[in-house]
């Protein structure tokens, strides 16, 4: 890692802060520059916080991690906040992402490789534990092939990571040129492409559709926006659905399931 990443921990339980610090030391390439027992303590120092990543406990006495995140990012939108919780609660995750956090990790989850990726690509769009995937959308999907087209290496990793852990066979590419070369031989069940990666050129999807006589391949667009004009234009090019950023693990898996099975 070229630069040492600065980490701030906000958690009322010293034991969990110690566990996180041990994990960070194992990974290396980072240092803890601040520790806070509560959201209020963290907010008091918000203007002097020096951090590449803030690990925020969700359940704290007084102001909780979701509200702390919302208030902190109004003042310091440059901060990257990652929520931590013992519980895989969809409502927690939804509220935290809506508050502006960039991810959600289970405290007892297997987060080693994911935190390594966060430290390497702190500007990637979303992170979440592999355990965070809705049980009611997990099926026997081992035979389904998914192609991801995403220029951001960090975002590409986490999308691949999440789908792979739900049983999909995933192929990921950083640009349309390499993806289009591979897609005919892969014959995917689903192609997921980022709007910025395809250069705002929705004809990419038309090209993908033209590879196959049948329209068995589902097409999903990921975008920072999903206004009516974009939705209408995307449908003209054969896009089945649009997933708006930032998205959760639940959102990604549920949308993939919807496009493939419906």
TIRO-513068 format. One line per 2 residues: number of its first residue (from 1); for each residue x, z, y of N, C-alpha, C, CB. Coordinates in pm, whole numbers, plus 50000, padded with zeros to 5 digits. Atoms other than C-alpha are relative to their C-alpha. Last residue first. Glycine has a CB too. Example, Ala and Ser with C-alpha at 12.3 -4.5 7.8 and 13.67 -1.06 7.14 Angstrom:
2
2	49918/49994/49881/51367/50714/49894/49923/50073/50109/50041/49858/50046  50089/50000/49881/51230/50780/49550/50090/50000/50120/49901/50125/50003
// end
This chain:
262
262	50133/50038/49950/46122/48602/48733/49991/49850/50025/49967/50077/50129  50110/49984/50095/46405/48704/48501/49865/49951/50050/49989/50141/49963
260	49976/50052/50135/46718/48581/48675/49875/49998/49915/50107/50081/49932  49973/50143/49994/46615/48619/49039/50015/49940/49861/50126/49974/50082
258	50120/50072/49952/46449/48957/48987/50023/49849/49996/49963/50044/50143  50100/49999/50106/46734/49098/48779/49877/49916/50038/49958/50143/49968
256	49948/50088/50105/46991/48995/49039/49900/49989/49886/50136/50053/49947  50017/50138/49954/46775/49150/49312/50050/49902/49895/50074/49979/50132
254	50143/50033/50003/46742/49479/49121/49977/49855/50042/49921/50094/50091  50041/50018/50139/47115/49490/49052/49853/49958/49992/50023/50129/49919
252	49930/50113/50062/47215/49430/49414/49949/49974/49859/50151/50026/49997  50048/50124/49942/46953/49661/49565/50062/49878/49935/50029/49997/50147
250	50136/50025/50045/47026/49948/49330/49951/49864/50049/49907/50111/50049  49990/50043/50138/47397/49920/49398/49863/49969/49943/50069/50106/49916
248	49961/49896/50094/47317/49942/49765/50016/49941/49861/49896/50115/49998  50090/49980/50112/47313/49669/50027/50053/50111/49910/49982/49869/49920
246	49933/49947/50119/47461/49634/50373/49899/50025/49890/50076/50131/50034  49895/49899/49990/47391/49354/50401/49961/50101/50108/50139/49935/50032
244	49944/49969/49869/47068/49165/50328/50108/50108/49991/49891/50045/50095  49967/49857/50001/46999/49015/49989/50072/50032/50129/50086/50038/49876
242	49891/49959/49910/46828/48675/50019/50015/50151/49991/49971/49956/50148  50021/49876/49926/46619/48518/49742/50122/50032/50084/49969/50115/49904
240	50113/49923/50052/46560/48204/49539/49972/50125/50080/50025/50038/49856  49967/49858/50014/46782/47969/49737/49876/50077/49957/50057/50057/50133
238	50016/49951/50137/46687/47606/49665/50033/50146/49979/50083/49922/49911  49882/50036/50079/46819/47440/49979/49997/50061/49861/50126/50042/50073
236	49992/50146/50004/46481/47443/50152/50115/49953/49912/50018/49944/50142  50093/50047/50105/46450/47811/50057/50002/49848/49988/49858/50048/50029
234	49938/49975/50130/46759/47887/50264/49912/49949/49886/50029/50150/49982  49893/50100/50020/46611/47722/50572/50063/50016/49863/50107/50013/50110
232	50063/50132/50017/46289/47924/50550/50104/49894/49970/49920/49962/50125  50072/49998/50128/46477/48251/50495/49939/49863/49971/49890/50107/50002
230	49901/50011/50107/46720/48172/50777/49932/49995/49864/50098/50119/50006  49940/50134/49996/46436/48100/51019/50101/49980/49887/50068/49977/50135
228	50091/50099/50059/46240/48409/50914/50059/49860/49998/49870/49999/50077  50115/50034/49917/46529/48645/50981/49919/49888/49937/50045/49961/50141
226	50100/50061/50089/46754/48774/50703/49873/49971/50080/49969/50092/49878  50131/50017/49939/47077/48877/50871/49904/49938/49899/50009/49914/50128
224	50020/49889/49908/47406/49017/50748/49864/49992/50068/50111/50002/50106  49981/50025/49857/47381/48777/50457/49980/50126/50081/49904/49892/50047
222	49976/49869/49939/47395/48752/50080/50033/49977/50146/50115/50078/49927  49919/49997/49879/47233/48438/49936/50015/50144/50047/49937/49912/50111
220	50019/49887/49911/47107/48429/49578/50097/49991/50118/50019/50132/49924  49913/50008/49883/47059/48123/49357/49966/50113/50096/49986/49863/50071
218	50054/49933/49882/46921/48143/49004/50100/49998/50114/49961/50144/49966  49904/49917/49926/47045/47884/48757/49934/50059/50124/50124/49917/50039
216	49990/49869/50064/46772/47760/48521/50093/50093/50074/50047/49985/49857  49969/49904/49893/46678/47476/48758/50012/50141/49942/49892/49996/50111
214	50101/49894/49990/46702/47213/48490/50042/50100/50106/49981/50071/49862  50129/50068/49999/46904/46895/48540/49886/50102/50013/49981/49915/49873
212	50081/49977/50120/47210/47096/48632/49865/49931/50014/49981/50151/49976  49917/50002/50121/47497/47019/48868/49914/50001/49873/50095/50120/49999
210	49986/50138/50048/47253/46927/49147/50085/49990/49873/50062/49914/50109  50123/50039/50070/47153/47292/49188/50014/49861/49939/49880/50005/50095
208	50007/49924/50125/47511/47385/49274/49879/49957/49918/49993/50152/50028  49898/50055/50089/47533/47107/49533/49998/50070/49865/50140/50012/50064
206	50053/50129/50045/47204/47216/49690/50096/49934/49903/49973/49907/50120  50099/49972/50104/47338/47571/49703/49939/49872/49945/49891/50092/50055
204	49929/49953/50119/47649/47460/49891/49903/50022/49885/50077/50131/50032  49996/50113/50093/47415/47273/50128/50082/50033/49875/50057/49876/50069
202	50086/49975/50115/47355/47615/50286/49998/49885/49900/49860/50029/50046  50043/50132/50047/47651/47572/50516/49920/50015/49871/50123/49906/49978
200	50136/50018/49950/47698/47895/50712/49940/49867/49957/49999/50011/50151  49990/50063/49869/48066/47856/50627/49865/49970/50062/50078/49874/49990
198	50034/50142/50017/48007/47926/50259/49998/49927/50135/49865/49985/49930  49903/50063/50089/48196/48253/50297/49972/49851/49984/49999/50067/49864
196	49879/50032/49923/47990/48358/50600/50102/49925/49914/50062/50128/50055  50032/50098/49896/47662/48335/50407/50124/49959/50079/49894/50056/50094
194	50007/49938/49868/47797/48516/50100/49984/49892/50107/50128/50085/50026  49905/50046/49899/47718/48347/49770/49976/50069/50133/49991/49848/50017
192	50015/49916/49881/47560/48478/49449/50106/49956/50102/50013/50153/49965  49891/50020/49904/47515/48225/49168/49968/50081/50124/50021/49847/50034
190	50019/49959/49862/47299/48329/48872/50125/49970/50081/49965/50151/50007  50141/49966/49985/47246/48212/48515/49969/50037/50144/49963/50115/49906
188	50045/49862/49977/47583/48042/48521/49849/50014/50006/50059/50052/50129  50146/50010/50011/47675/47709/48359/49937/50139/50020/49959/49942/49861
186	50054/49865/50024/48042/47815/48334/49851/49995/49970/50026/50091/50122  49959/49957/50134/48174/47459/48292/49946/50138/49966/50151/50000/49989
184	50055/50087/50106/47976/47321/48587/50035/50046/49859/50049/49859/50019  50142/49980/50033/48050/47631/48804/49948/49908/49890/49918/49981/50122
182	50021/49921/50122/48431/47618/48793/49855/50003/49953/50046/50140/50023  49922/50056/50111/48516/47342/49039/49966/50069/49868/50151/50013/50029
180	50064/50125/50042/48231/47447/49268/50077/49931/49888/49988/49906/50119  50123/49971/50072/48365/47803/49281/49936/49872/49946/49901/50073/50090
178	49965/49953/50134/48719/47696/49370/49875/50029/49917/50088/50126/50009  49926/50104/50072/48595/47487/49662/50033/50042/49858/50129/49966/50075
176	50092/50093/50066/48328/47735/49771/50074/49896/49917/49913/49931/50103  50044/50111/49916/48574/48013/49847/49913/49904/49919/50121/49926/50061
174	49991/49969/49858/48701/48352/49729/49948/49889/50091/50141/50029/50036  49915/50097/49930/48580/48319/49369/49999/50028/50150/49954/49855/49972
172	50002/49988/49854/48427/48562/49119/50104/49909/50065/50024/50145/50042  49890/50086/49955/48323/48513/48756/49996/50002/50153/49986/49851/49942
170	49984/50035/49858/48108/48788/48604/50123/49913/50024/50007/50126/50084  49871/50070/50010/47970/48835/48252/50024/49936/50137/50001/49891/49883
168	49991/50143/49969/47692/49085/48318/50141/49948/49976/49958/49975/50146  50001/50088/50116/47668/49415/48133/50007/49852/50028/49882/50026/49923
166	50137/50009/50049/47567/49661/48404/49988/49895/49890/49903/49967/50114  50035/49874/50062/47929/49763/48460/49855/50006/49954/50027/50112/50094
164	49931/49990/50129/48014/49399/48520/49962/50127/49927/50151/49996/50020  50068/50086/50095/47749/49374/48794/50063/50009/49860/50003/49855/50049
162	50135/49950/50025/47884/49675/48982/49928/49917/49894/49919/50001/50128  49992/49868/50065/48253/49585/48956/49861/50051/49960/50068/50102/50093
160	49958/50028/50138/48196/49219/49048/49993/50128/49917/50143/49940/49996  50114/50073/50056/48010/49325/49362/50025/49969/49853/49974/49871/50079
158	50106/49903/50026/48276/49588/49433/49876/49934/49944/49966/50076/50127  49968/49906/50107/48564/49345/49387/49881/50089/49968/50120/50087/50039
156	50006/50076/50126/48409/49068/49596/50026/50093/49882/50104/49885/50001  50141/50017/50031/48347/49318/49875/49982/49924/49870/49928/49928/50114
154	50058/49869/50029/48712/49422/49869/49854/49990/49961/50015/50091/50119  49953/49956/50131/48844/49068/49840/49939/50134/49961/50151/50010/49998
152	49942/49866/49988/48631/48945/50129/50039/50053/49862/49900/50098/50068  49863/50009/49946/48581/48569/50085/50067/50136/50008/49998/49935/50138
150	49984/49901/49893/48279/48598/49855/50144/50002/50048/49956/50141/49953  49919/50073/49903/48142/48349/49602/50008/50086/50125/49941/49858/50031
148	49999/49940/49866/48016/48541/49297/50092/49917/50089/50046/50150/49995  49889/50046/49915/47924/48359/48975/49983/50063/50138/50005/49843/50009
146	50020/49997/49856/47705/48541/48723/50126/49952/50070/49961/50142/50048  49878/50027/49925/47674/48483/48349/49968/49990/50149/50068/49870/49951
144	50024/50063/49870/47400/48640/48141/50129/49989/50080/49895/50079/50079  49988/50145/50011/47479/48700/47775/49981/49929/50134/49901/49948/49900
142	49864/50040/50032/47558/49069/47820/50019/49849/49993/50042/50061/49869  49971/50118/49920/47230/49130/47999/50136/49941/49967/49993/50032/50148
140	49891/50059/50077/47077/49378/47757/50035/49866/50063/49961/49983/49849  50048/50062/50123/46876/49549/48024/50120/49953/49920/49904/49882/50031
138	49894/50034/50095/46938/49786/48314/49940/49942/49872/50086/50125/49968  49971/50143/49992/46661/49761/48573/50115/49962/49907/50034/49962/50142
136	50113/50083/50040/46489/50092/48491/50026/49851/50018/49878/50040/50078  50018/50008/50144/46816/50282/48485/49889/49903/49962/49971/50137/49943
134	50131/49954/50044/46889/50204/48849/49980/49980/49850/49890/49927/50077  50077/50121/50027/47259/50162/48907/49871/50045/49935/50078/49899/49907
132	50118/50015/49918/47484/50427/49055/49938/49863/49976/50033/50019/50150  50112/49931/50063/47719/50504/48767/49871/49980/50079/50031/50149/49987
130	50057/50087/50103/47957/50235/48895/49882/50065/49931/50106/49963/49898  49956/49970/50136/48004/50448/49204/49936/49906/49899/49967/50145/49964
128	50083/49901/50066/47929/50280/49536/50049/50019/49858/49852/49959/50002  49942/49944/50121/48112/50075/49798/49901/50096/49937/50135/50071/50030
126	50080/49901/50071/47996/49846/50076/50071/50046/49874/49862/49944/49966  50131/49969/49945/48129/49612/50344/49926/50115/49931/49917/49880/49994
124	50101/50062/50086/48501/49590/50296/49864/50060/50032/50035/50019/49849  50099/50072/49921/48697/49710/50598/49897/49927/49915/50069/49901/50090
122	50092/49909/49931/48888/49983/50411/49893/49929/50083/50078/50091/50089  50086/50086/49917/49036/49729/50168/49899/50085/50077/49927/49895/49912
120	49935/50131/49983/49333/49896/49998/49923/49911/50095/50015/49931/49865  49878/49980/49925/49209/50251/50046/50071/49868/50028/50093/50095/49925
118	50035/49959/49863/48859/50156/49939/50125/50012/50087/49924/50133/49998  50045/50120/49930/48999/49973/49636/49961/50031/50143/49882/49936/49926
116	49882/50083/49979/49192/50279/49522/49964/49874/50078/50065/49962/49866  49933/49944/49884/48875/50480/49576/50129/49925/50029/50028/50150/49979
114	50080/50032/49883/48693/50246/49337/50065/50055/50128/49859/50056/49985  49972/50137/49960/48967/50259/49076/49924/49961/50125/49966/49903/49887
112	49857/50025/49975/48954/50639/49062/50025/49858/50051/50081/50024/49873  49981/50069/49873/48579/50690/49104/50144/49958/50028/49953/50087/50111
110	49867/50056/50023/48471/50786/48751/50035/49911/50119/50007/49919/49865  49988/50134/50055/48174/50994/48861/50146/49959/49980/49931/49900/50091
108	49950/49988/50137/48154/51371/48903/50015/49863/49934/49907/50088/49917  49884/49910/50003/48125/51358/49280/50061/50010/49860/49960/50138/50048
106	50036/49879/50072/47899/51054/49267/50123/50088/49985/49938/49967/49862  49931/49971/50126/48004/50808/49533/49943/50127/49938/50151/50014/50023
104	50057/49879/50059/47804/50645/49811/50066/50021/49865/49844/49991/49988  49999/49984/50144/47922/50372/50045/49949/50136/49957/50139/49980/49947
102	49953/50120/50068/47962/50224/50390/50002/50015/49849/50137/49963/50048  49888/49977/50091/47755/50480/50579/50035/49871/49925/49967/50114/49900
100	49878/50071/49961/47541/50352/50865/50119/50023/49911/50036/50038/50136  49934/49922/49894/47238/50583/50862/50132/49937/50044/50025/50142/49953
98	50071/50029/49876/47053/50314/50666/50060/50076/50117/49852/50036/49985  49960/50134/49959/47321/50345/50399/49931/49961/50129/49969/49898/49889
96	49862/49994/49955/47264/50722/50384/50048/49863/50048/50090/50050/49887  49993/49937/49868/46888/50691/50373/50141/50004/50055/49945/50141/49993
94	50068/50084/49901/46892/50440/50086/50016/50059/50139/49851/49985/49965  49915/50117/49979/47149/50641/49887/49941/49911/50109/50015/49921/49868
92	49878/49960/49932/46963/50966/49928/50083/49878/50037/50083/50097/49913  50038/49974/49861/46634/50800/49837/50119/50045/50083/49889/50106/50006
90	50019/50123/49923/46785/50646/49523/49967/50025/50147/49890/49919/49938  50136/50006/49948/46909/50987/49402/49982/49875/50085/49968/50125/50082
88	50023/50144/49988/47218/50979/49178/49854/49981/50045/50029/49925/49865  50123/50058/50052/47305/51345/49234/49987/49852/50032/49881/50075/50056
86	50008/49975/50143/47630/51536/49265/49886/49922/49937/49983/50149/49973  50108/49915/50048/47686/51381/49605/50012/50022/49850/49864/49939/50034
84	49969/49937/50128/47949/51215/49820/49884/50089/49958/50132/50082/50008  50074/49883/50041/47883/50972/50105/50042/50050/49862/49852/49970/50000
82	50039/50013/50140/48151/50736/50233/49931/50129/49958/50125/49970/49909  50048/49881/50068/48186/50704/50610/49957/49966/49859/49884/50064/50078
80	50055/50045/50128/48400/50438/50777/49965/50125/49921/50101/49909/49922  49970/49921/50119/48447/50534/51143/49936/49940/49875/49950/50144/50020
78	49880/50050/50068/48451/50263/51410/50029/50075/49870/50120/50012/50092  50039/50103/50098/48091/50337/51512/50118/49942/49924/49928/49887/50071
76	49879/50064/50051/48217/50662/51672/49964/49894/49895/50096/50106/49940  49889/49970/49908/47944/50810/51894/50125/49923/49961/50029/50150/50002
74	50047/50037/49867/47639/50660/51724/50110/50019/50103/49876/50083/50038  49978/50143/49979/47838/50675/51403/49941/49948/50130/49942/49923/49885
72	49858/50032/49982/47867/51052/51417/50021/49853/50034/50078/50037/49874  49956/49955/49868/47496/51110/51474/50144/49961/50027/49985/50151/50013
70	50076/50072/49897/47386/50900/51177/50049/50037/50140/49850/50030/49987  49951/50138/49997/47661/51037/50952/49933/49922/50112/49976/49931/49866
68	49866/49995/49941/47573/51397/51037/50057/49859/50015/50094/50086/49914  50019/49986/49856/47206/51317/50968/50134/50009/50073/49915/50124/50030
66	50066/50122/49951/47292/51185/50623/49983/50005/50151/49863/49981/49931  49904/50109/49984/47546/51458/50552/49939/49873/50053/50066/49972/49871
64	49950/50060/50124/47304/51742/50613/50088/49879/50029/49882/49959/49910  50019/50144/49992/47272/51951/50930/50060/49933/49876/50066/49944/50130
62	50011/50045/49862/47244/52319/50844/49971/49850/50002/50129/50032/50079  50090/49914/49922/47369/52387/50495/49999/49956/50146/50042/50148/49988
60	49928/49890/49936/47534/52086/50328/49899/50086/50075/50111/49947/50097  50076/49876/49994/47396/51832/50082/50087/50113/50054/49945/50037/49861
58	50138/50022/49957/47530/51483/50146/49926/50130/50022/49926/49916/49896  50094/49940/50094/47903/51554/50138/49858/49982/50053/50032/50151/49977
56	50104/49913/49947/48093/51311/50360/49908/50051/49890/49918/49926/50106  50081/49969/50118/48423/51144/50273/49902/50111/50038/50091/50042/49878
54	50059/49866/49994/48555/50998/50599/49914/50017/49875/49915/50021/50131  50115/49973/50085/48791/50701/50569/49954/50143/50019/50034/49973/49851
52	50040/50132/50052/49044/50545/50807/49876/50013/49913/50116/49936/49920  50022/50025/50143/49063/50871/50998/49969/49853/49973/49886/50086/49948
50	49907/50110/50027/49169/51029/51326/49992/49970/49850/50148/50036/50044  49981/50029/50142/48883/51247/51453/50091/49878/49984/49864/49975/49929
48	49856/49995/50028/48936/51332/51821/50031/49975/49852/50057/50135/50043  49924/50085/49909/48596/51231/51957/50151/50001/49973/49975/50042/50141
46	50021/50143/50025/48407/51367/51656/50087/49910/50087/49855/49966/50021  49870/50066/49984/48559/51716/51677/49990/49847/49998/50094/50045/49891
44	49932/49939/49885/48232/51902/51737/50133/49931/50029/50023/50150/49976  50051/50063/49877/48061/51656/51502/50065/50058/50125/49849/50016/50008
42	49949/50136/49992/48280/51768/51210/49958/49934/50132/49950/49917/49881  49857/49990/49970/48205/52135/51270/50061/49862/50019/50074/50075/49888
40	49987/49957/49860/47832/52060/51287/50147/50010/50040/49931/50134/50022  50021/50114/49913/47845/51860/50964/50018/50036/50145/49864/49941/49979
38	50138/50033/49967/47992/52154/50782/49994/49876/50088/49931/50118/50070  50094/49930/50087/48301/52294/50613/49855/49961/50025/50016/50148/50016
36	50108/49931/49930/48542/52044/50768/49902/50057/49900/49929/49905/50098  50100/49947/50093/48881/51913/50654/49897/50080/50078/50067/50088/49889
34	50096/49902/49952/49119/51690/50849/49904/50043/49892/49924/49944/50117  49968/49961/49862/49419/51460/50820/49901/50100/50057/50005/49877/50088
32	50117/49936/49942/49418/51419/50442/50036/50053/50137/49946/50113/49908  49983/49858/49969/49695/51177/50349/49871/50052/50064/50122/50023/50095
30	50094/49946/49902/49702/50838/50183/50032/50146/50026/49855/49984/49951  50020/50090/49888/49923/50603/49980/49903/50049/50105/49953/49870/49950
28	49888/50021/49909/49887/50794/49656/49964/49908/50115/50119/49943/49925  50002/50140/49958/49625/50758/49383/50120/49968/50088/49870/49968/50074
26	49973/50081/50119/49708/51089/49216/50007/49852/50036/49891/50023/49893  49855/49989/50027/49729/51256/49555/50039/49917/49880/50040/50147/49978
24	49930/50081/49900/49383/51122/49639/50151/50006/49980/49964/50047/50142  50021/50140/50035/49241/51260/49314/50075/49909/50097/49849/49966/50000
22	49921/50025/50120/49393/51602/49382/49990/49853/49959/49955/50090/49885  49860/50008/49959/49252/51594/49735/50092/49973/49881/50043/50130/50070
20	49979/50129/49933/48905/51513/49604/50145/49983/50041/49909/49988/50124  50006/50104/50103/48920/51805/49361/50025/49862/50060/49864/50002/49928
18	49875/49993/50077/49034/52039/49638/50005/49892/49892/50016/50138/49936  49895/50056/49912/48749/51928/49863/50134/49999/49926/50012/50082/50132
16	50015/50146/50001/48511/51984/49573/50102/49934/50092/49859/49960/50040  49959/50049/50132/48638/52339/49521/49991/49848/49993/49914/50063/49890
14	49853/50017/50009/48625/52413/49895/50045/49942/49866/50069/50133/50023  49947/49937/50122/48245/52353/49897/50151/49973/49988/49925/49946/49873
12	50005/49854/49987/48102/52292/50246/50058/50072/49879/49858/50044/50023  50067/49945/50118/48217/51930/50241/50004/50152/50010/50068/49950/49867
10	50107/49915/49946/48347/51700/50516/49917/50049/49883/49911/49921/50105  50096/49949/50098/48684/51550/50414/49899/50092/50068/50074/50076/49886
8	50063/49875/49955/48890/51334/50652/49893/50038/49899/49939/49985/50143  50126/49960/50060/49133/51072/50515/49951/50131/50063/50014/50015/49848
6	50033/49865/49956/49416/50882/50683/49857/50034/49957/50016/50013/50154  50136/49983/49949/49549/50579/50496/49972/50146/50032/49899/49948/49898
4	50062/49880/50058/49925/50533/50463/49863/50022/50064/50090/50124/50020  50013/49889/49908/50018/50176/50549/49929/50117/49933/49924/49958/50127
2	49910/50017/49887/50154/49895/50330/49995/50118/50096/49966/49875/50075  50086/50000/49882/50000/50000/50000/50089/50000/50123/49903/50123/50001
// end
